[in-house]
Amino acid sequence: MVLAGASFSRVAKTDGSQEVSLSPLPHFENNIMRSDGMNYCHVRLKSDVRCLPEALVENDADILAGPDVISRLPALPIPSHVTPSVSIPFYDDVQATLFGKELLYEEMEYSWEILKPFLETGLITLKSGLLPYKKGFCCQRCHTKTKKSFACFDCFRCGETCVYCRHCIMMGRISTCSVLLRWNGPAPNYHYNDNFQKWEGTFSKGQQKAATKIIDTIQEQANILVWAVCGAGKTEILFPGLEQALRIGQRVLITTPRTDVVLELLPRLRKVLPTTSIAGLYGDSEEKHIPAQLIIATTHQTMRFTSTFDTVIIDEVDAFPYTADHSLTQAVTKAKKQQAATIHLTATPTTTLKKRVNANRLPCVRIPQRYHGFPLPVPRFQWIGSWQRRIENRSLPASCNKWCQERIEQNIPAFLFVPSVAVLEKVTDLLKEQWPAVEGVHSGDQERLQKVNQFRKGSIPLLVTTTILERGVTIAGVDVAVFGAESAIFTESALVQIAGRAGRSKEQPEADVVYFHFGKTNAMAAAKRHITTMNRESNQKG
């Protein structure tokens, strides 16, 4: 449903949708068809004003605005938190589903009739999914405002033409006739005193210093950057701080841009915090409505939360797409309370983070040494000529093929990183002709998780991958190669992270890391310099 005061024209898009272009339309009221089933009203109930679906409004109600499409009603202020004075059916279930979130009605499992007492008492508030912004719209879930992010479609729900947000479509379509529900009551009881960590490891000096700083940051509700080399034990240094935050009743979010990292963290934290309620949220997760005190989620999933977390830990804070999509940084900010601790974790901080550290606007603790005390494997460079021409002629450069052969014959697990899906498919096919057990994975591979597990178990000897596995995946004893390392996608941070996959095991700390290239780049040189600098700093600190 388009808002009053605006009309739109349709522009065809390459994906089959249509972009919306808005223009003034003074007499829009005469051009809009009403859909009573999608209308809402502002109703005075005693001394309060509530937004209700028209179907729930009594005949003699004091209606202050509407009935109308919710995006055309004036926005109501968020009321103060409400404590129920009477028992309400389904209270615990609705609270568990909605607490700390803003969800579409379609994401709820309850009818409007069941939700009526929640709405009338103010335990649940409603707001529009899209609101007008200048000559376009602002999505109230992802907060994007760019015109190209919006399109129009024939809406089956309201029977009319709606504008919707393309930017967060993967979270479910949100449009001008959509309503967001928000919990406005008490928090669930998480049995705080039961939280404890079950980890018997010991910290290095660098880890202990970082762990103490993290505890201080949580207590002071401050910010900190933990700059730790790949394999430094970043997850382990979180345990003492997590235990303390959970014990005092805080709600904690660990968020990361990559699904693979979420899946890596979930079993580790469930083992260390066996009595804590933990939920993992990512695209295919079945735990999105599980009430939990500790949430481990992709940064996209944080769009559903609002003002709920006391401590937010952003793992791999420099990873794509978090650094490239402002709506994701906004989503993480929206998810935390106004007073909250924020902990940034990475081995490769962005230039922006480094500037904040250098300007003394962001405290930083560095861990230049891996947990086992051995140095980071330093990459070597290997020229392979015009590899594009070779693979077009259905052959691999000899030195790269030999590297793969040696790893497979010696039963050494190996990653071969490539610059694109197109290259991955060609290289994987060439390798499978010689070794059928070789596999390839990329972000769109529906079997990616199963293949990574098979690789970890040893049934896949060599895994060809895009940069999707540059972070968060730990394989003992793995060697690593980058094919076409001069490609633009292999930035300094990507190459450092890729090299960081190797040598992570205490039993096998040495590994081969090679950048196969058709010309050295500044990024390659910077990555090698980054790694050698961290090794030098580690030696100096002992």
N, C-alpha and C positions, 0 to 999 in steps of 0.2 A: 504494500500500500504506500503510495507516494504521499509526501507531506503537503499540507496546504501551502499555497504560495509558490509552488514549483511544479514544473512539468518536466518531461524528459524526452529525449530522442534515443533511439537504439543504434548502436554501432557494432557490427559483427566482429567477433573476436576469433582468433585462430583455434581456440579450444571448443568452439561451438556455442559459447555463451555470448551475451551482449553487454557491452559497456554502456553505462548510463551517463547521459549528458544533460545537466539540469539547466533550465532557463525559467525566468519569471512567468507566472500565469495568474494574473490578478483574480480571475473568476474561476479558480480551480474548484471551488465548492460545487459548482454546477456540473462538473465533469467527472465526479467521483461516484462510484457505486458503493453503497454501504453493505457491510456484511455483519449482521447483528451478532453472529457467533464469535466474531473476533473483536468485539468492542469491549471497552473498559470504562469504568466510571470512578470519579472521586466522590466518596460518600462520607458524610459526617456521622461518626458513631460516638455519641456522647461528646467528649471534648476533643476527640482525635479525628483526623481525616485519613481515610484508607483508600487505596486503589484496589478495586474489585472487578472481576469479570462481570459483565452485564448480567449473565445468567444467575449470579449469586445475589444480585441486588433486590431487596424487598420492594414491593409496590409502593409503600409509603415512605421510602427512604429519602433522606435529605441529600439530594444529588447536587454537588457543587460544580462538577464538570463532566461532560460526556452525556450519554454514551458515545464513544468515538474510538478510533484506532489509537492504541496507547502512545504511539509516536507523535500524535497530535495533541495529547493532553499535556498540560504544564507539569514539569518535574516536581515531585514532592521531596522535601528534605527527609533524610534518613532519620527516623525517630530514635530516641534513646533506647537502650536495650530493655527488653521486656522479660519479666519473670511470670510464668503462668500461675494464676491463682486457683485454677480448677484443673482436674484431670482431663486430658484431651486424647481421644483414641489415636493410636499410631504415633504418639509423641516421640518415643525413643527412636523409632525407625526414620521418621522424617528428620529429626534432629541429626542423626548419624549421616544421613544422605546429604544434607544441605549445609551443615555447619561449616563456616569459613569459605563458602563458595558462592558463586553466582551461576546458576544453571538455567538452561532453557526449559520451558515447561515440558517439552518433548523428552527431556532427559530424566524427568521424574516418573515414578511408577504409581502415582496417586492421582485420583480424579480431583476436579475442582471442589466437588462436594466434600471429600475428605479433607481438603486443604482449607475449606471455608473458615473453621474456627481459628486456624493459624493466621489467616489473613485479617480477620476481624479483630483479633487481639494484638496484631502487630508483630507476632512472632516471625512472620514471613512478610517481606515487602516486595513490591513489583516495580520494575522499571523497563523502559523500552530498550530493545536490542540495538536499534540505530537511532541516532538523533541528528537533526540538521546541523550542518557546520558550514558557515559561509555559503558558498553555492553548491555544496555537496553534502556529505554525511560524515559522521564520526561513529565508528563501531564501538559499542560500549563493552565489548569483550576484549578485543585486541587493540582498541584505541587507534587504529589506523584512520587517516584522514585523506590520503591521496586519492584523487578522483579515479585513477586507473584501477583501484582496488574494489570498485563497486560496479555492479551490473544489474540488469533487470531480467525478470523471468515471469512467466505465467504461473501464479501461485495456486496450487491445488487446495491449500489449507483455507485461504480466504476467498478463492475464486476470482481474484483480480491480479493486476500486475504489481509486483513488489520489486523493491530494490534490495539487494543482498550484498553482504561483504564477501568478496572472493579471497581476501587475505587469510582468513581463519576458517575457510570452508572445511578443512580437514577435521575441525572440531564439531562439525554439524552446522548446517546452514542457519545463519542468523540474518533476519530481514526486518523490514519496516513494520511488519505485523507480528514480530516475535516479541516475547516477553521474557525477561530474566527474573528469576526468583532468588531472593537472598535471605539467609537466616538471620534473625534479629533477637534471638533468645540466648539463654545460658549455654556455656560450653559443655560438652560431654565430660563425664568423669573417666579419666584414663588410669586410675589406680597408680598414681605417681610413685609411691614409695616402693613399688615392686620392681622398678627399673634398676638394673645393674648390668655391668659389662662382664662378660666371661671371656677374657683374653689374658693369656699368661706370658706374653712376649715381653721383651725388654727393649727400651729405647736407646738409640745412640745419643750422644750429647746434642747433636743438631735436632733430632726428633724431640728430645725432652724439652729443649728450649722452645720449639714451635708449639708443642702441646700445652705448655704453661701459658704462652702468649694467647692461644686460642681460648683457654679457660678465662683469662683476664678479659678478653674481648667480649665473651658471652656475659660475664658478670657486669661489665660496664656498658653493655648494649652499644658497642662501638663497631668500627670497621677495621679489617686487616687484610693484607695480601700475604699469602704463604707461597713463596717462590721456591719450589723444590724440584730438583732434577727428577726425570723419569726414573721410577724405581726407588725413590727415597722413602717410600712408605707413607704417602700422604693420607691414605685412608686410615691407617693405624693411629696417626697422631690426632685424629678426630675423636677417638674413643673416650678419653677422659672428659673432654668437653661435652660430648654427647651425653654421657652418663650424668654429668652434673645438671645439664639443661633439662633432661627428661625427669630427673629426680625432683626438681623443684616445680614441675608441672608445666614447663614450657612446651609449646608445639614447635617442631623443628622440620625444616624443609632442606633436603639435599637435592639440588637440581643441576642438570648437566644437559648440554645440547644434543648428546648422542644417546640413542636407545641402547646401544651396545654397552655403554658405561653403566646405565641403570641396571641392566641385566647382570653385569659383573658385580655391582655393589650389593644387590639385594640378598643373595645367599650369604655373603660375608657378614653383613650387618645383622641378619637374622640369627646367625650363629653366635655372634658376639653379644647381642642384646636379645636373648631368648625370651624374656618376659615382656618386651616392649611391643606394642601394637604398631606394625609396620605395613605400609602399602606401597606398591610399585606402580607408577603411572606412566604409560607410554601408549603408542597408537593402538596396539592390539591387547592392551591389558584388560583383565577381567576383574581388577580390583579397584575400579574407579569410584565405587560407592562404598568401599569398606572404610568405616571410621577408624582413623589411626592417628597416633600422636606423632609418629615419625613418617614423613612422606618422602619417598625417593622418586623423582619425576623428571621427565624431559622438560626443557624450558617451555616448549609449546603447551604442555599440560598445565603449567602454572596460570594460564589465562583464565582457568575456571575458578581460581581462588581470589579472595579479597580480604585484606586486613586481618590475617589469622595467624601468621607465624612470628614467634618471638626471636627465633634464630634462623638465618638463611645461610646456607653453605652452597656456593656456586663452584662446582667442580669443572675443571677445564674451561675456565671463564673466557679464554681467548678463542675457543673453537667455533667454527662455522656450524650453524647459521647465527649463533647468538651475537657475534660481533658485527654481523652484516644486517641484522633486522632489529630496528629500534623498538618495534612492538614487543619483542621478547624481553628486552631490558625493562620496558615499561611493565610488562606482565609480572616479572619477578618483583619489581618495586611495589606494585599493587598488592601482591600476595602477602607481603610482610606488614606487620603492625607499624604504626608511626614511630614507636620506639622499639627498635630491634637490632640485634647484632647481625652483621654481614661479614662473611668470611670468604674471600676469593682464593681459589686454589688453582695453580697452574705451574707447569715447568717452563712455559714460554709466554710471559705476560706481554700484552699489547703495548704499543708506544704510549697510548693514553694512560695506562696504568703506571708505566715507568715514570711518566711526567708527574703524575700525582704523587708518587713516592719521592721523586727528587725534589718536589716542591713542599715536602713535609705535610701533604694533605692526606696521605694514606700511609699508615704504619705498615712496615714490611718486615717479615722474618724470612731469611734465606736458609735453605738446606742444600748445600752444593754436593753432598755425598750420598750415595745410595746406602740403604739400610745395612747391606752386608759389608760395606767399607771398601769395595773394589771400585776402580775407576769406570767411567762410562766408556763403552767401546767407541773408538774414534773412527769415523767413516773414511774409507779410501775411495778415490775417484778412478773410474775405468772408462776410457774412451771407446765407443762402439760404432762410430761412424753414423751414417744415415740409416738409423734403425727403422724409420718409417718405410723406406724403400725396401728394406729386407723383408719386413713382415708382409708388405703388399705382394712380394714375390714368394710368399709362403715359406720363409725361413727366418730363424732367429740369429742374431749376431753370435759368432762362434764362442766368444768369451762368456756371454750370458748363458748360452746353452750349456757350456761346460760347467759353469757355476751351479746351475740347476741339477745337472747330472751328478756332480760330486755330492751334493746334499742328499739327493734321493738314494744314491748307492751306499752312502755312509749312514743312512737312517738319521739324518739331522733335519728336524723340521725347519721349514723355510717359508718366509713371506716374500713374495715378489710384488712390489707396489708398482702400479702403472697409472698413467695420467688420465685415462678416460675409460668409459664403458666400452666404446668401440675398440680401443686398443686391447682392453681386457679380453674381449671375446676372441680376437684374432690370436693373441698370445696364448690363451688357454687352449684353444683348438690345436695350435702347433705343439704345445707340450703334451697334450693328451694323446696325440698320435704316437708319441714315444713312451709316455707313462700314463696309462688310462686313469689311474687313481687321482691324478692332479685335478683340482677344481678351481673355479673362479667365483668371487663374490663381489657384489656392489650394493648400493643402497636400495635398489629396486628389486633385488633378488628375494623372492618369497621364501627361499630355503636357506637364507644367509645364516640364521642362528643355528640351524642343524649342521650346516657345513663347518661352522666355527667349532662346534662341539666335537664333530668327527675329527677335525684337525687337531684339537686338543688331545683327543684319545689316541691319535696316531694312525687312524685309518686313511687319512689324507696326508700324503707326504709333503706336498708343497701346495700352498694356497696363493693364487694370484688374486690381488685385491686392489680396489681403488683406495683413496684416502679415507674411506669410511672406517677402516680399522687402524688408523694411525694412532688412536688413543683408546685407553681403557681396556685393552685386551692383553692379558698376560699368558704367555706360552713358555714353559720352561725349556731352556736350551735352544731357542730358535735363532737362526741366522736370518739376516734381512738384506734385501736388495731393492733398489729403486731403478726401474727401467724407464729411460727417458727423463732423467733427473733434471734436465734443463728446462722442462715444461713449466709454464707459468704457475700451474696449480701447486707445484712443489715450492712453496715459500720457505723462508728460513724456519718458521715455527713448525711447519709440516715436516720438514726434513729432520729437525731435532726430535720431534715426537716419534717419527718413524724409526730413527736410530735408537730411540728409547725403548723400543719393543725388545731389543736384544740385551743379553747379559743380565737379566733381572733375577735369575735364580742364584742363591748362595752357593749351590753345588756346581753350577755352570756359569760363572760370572763373565767368562770371556766368550766373545762371539765375533763373527765376521759381519761387517756392515759395509756395503759397497753401493756407490752411486754410479750406475751405468749411464753415460751421457754422450751427447753429440755437441759438446762445447760447454765449458764450465760457466756457471752463472754466479752473480753476486750472492744469491741466496744460498748456493752450495757452499761457497767460501764462508759466509756468515754463520751457517749452521755448524760447520767444522770448528770455526773459531769459538762459537758459543760453547760447544762441548769441551774443547780443550781448556777454555777459561774456567769452567766449572771444575774440571779435574785439578787445575792448578790451585784454585781456591780451596778445594777439599784437602789437598796435600799441605797447604799452608796452615790450615786449621787443625790438621792432625786427625 
